[in-house]
């Protein structure tokens, strides 16, 4: 994992994250909001606004738009 992170090409990290179901902080918070565990306004206060970019970073090669 360390070797992947130190390389300049992020695609191996995305592939590793996809294979291992790793979520970024915004994706994790989104899941908790959808499950009714946390309030979205509190989540955004703590981690920043939700956006398409920070919710889709995990699999950017699959994003066609």
C-alpha positions as CSV (number, residue, x, y, z in Angstrom):
1,X,0.0,0.0,0.0
2,X,2.8,2.4,0.9
3,X,4.4,1.9,-2.6
4,X,1.1,2.7,-4.3
5,X,0.6,5.9,-2.3
6,X,4.1,7.2,-3.1
7,X,3.7,6.8,-6.8
8,X,2.4,9.7,-8.8
9,X,-0.2,7.7,-10.6
10,X,-3.3,7.4,-8.4
11,X,-5.1,4.7,-10.5
12,X,-3.5,1.8,-8.5
13,X,-4.8,3.3,-5.3
14,X,-8.3,3.7,-6.7
15,X,-8.1,0.0,-7.8
16,X,-6.9,-1.0,-4.4
17,X,-9.7,1.0,-2.7
18,X,-12.3,-0.4,-5.0
19,X,-11.1,-4.0,-4.4
20,X,-11.1,-3.5,-0.7
21,X,-14.3,-1.4,-0.4
22,X,-12.4,1.6,1.1
23,X,-14.6,4.8,1.4
24,X,-13.3,8.3,1.7
25,X,-14.6,10.4,4.6
26,X,-17.4,12.0,2.6
27,X,-18.6,8.7,1.3
28,X,-18.6,7.2,4.8
29,X,-20.5,10.2,6.1
30,X,-23.0,10.0,3.3
31,X,-23.8,6.4,4.2
32,X,-24.3,7.4,7.8
33,X,-26.6,10.3,6.8
34,X,-28.7,8.0,4.6
35,X,-28.9,5.5,7.5
36,X,-30.2,8.3,9.7
37,X,-27.2,8.0,12.1
38,X,-26.0,11.6,11.7
39,X,-27.4,15.0,10.6
40,X,-26.1,16.2,7.2
41,X,-25.6,19.7,8.4
42,X,-23.4,18.5,11.3
43,X,-21.5,16.3,8.9
44,X,-20.8,19.2,6.5
45,X,-19.7,21.4,9.4
46,X,-17.2,18.8,10.4
47,X,-15.8,17.5,7.1
48,X,-16.9,20.1,4.5
49,X,-19.6,20.3,1.9
50,X,-20.7,17.2,0.0
51,X,-20.0,17.4,-3.7
52,X,-19.9,15.2,-6.7
53,X,-16.1,15.3,-6.7
54,X,-15.6,14.2,-3.1
55,X,-18.3,11.5,-3.3
56,X,-17.0,10.0,-6.6
57,X,-13.2,10.1,-6.0
58,X,-13.1,6.4,-5.3
59,X,-13.7,5.2,-8.9
60,X,-12.8,8.2,-11.1
61,X,-12.1,6.0,-14.1
62,X,-15.7,4.9,-14.1
63,X,-17.2,8.5,-14.1
64,X,-18.2,9.3,-17.7
65,X,-19.5,12.8,-17.1
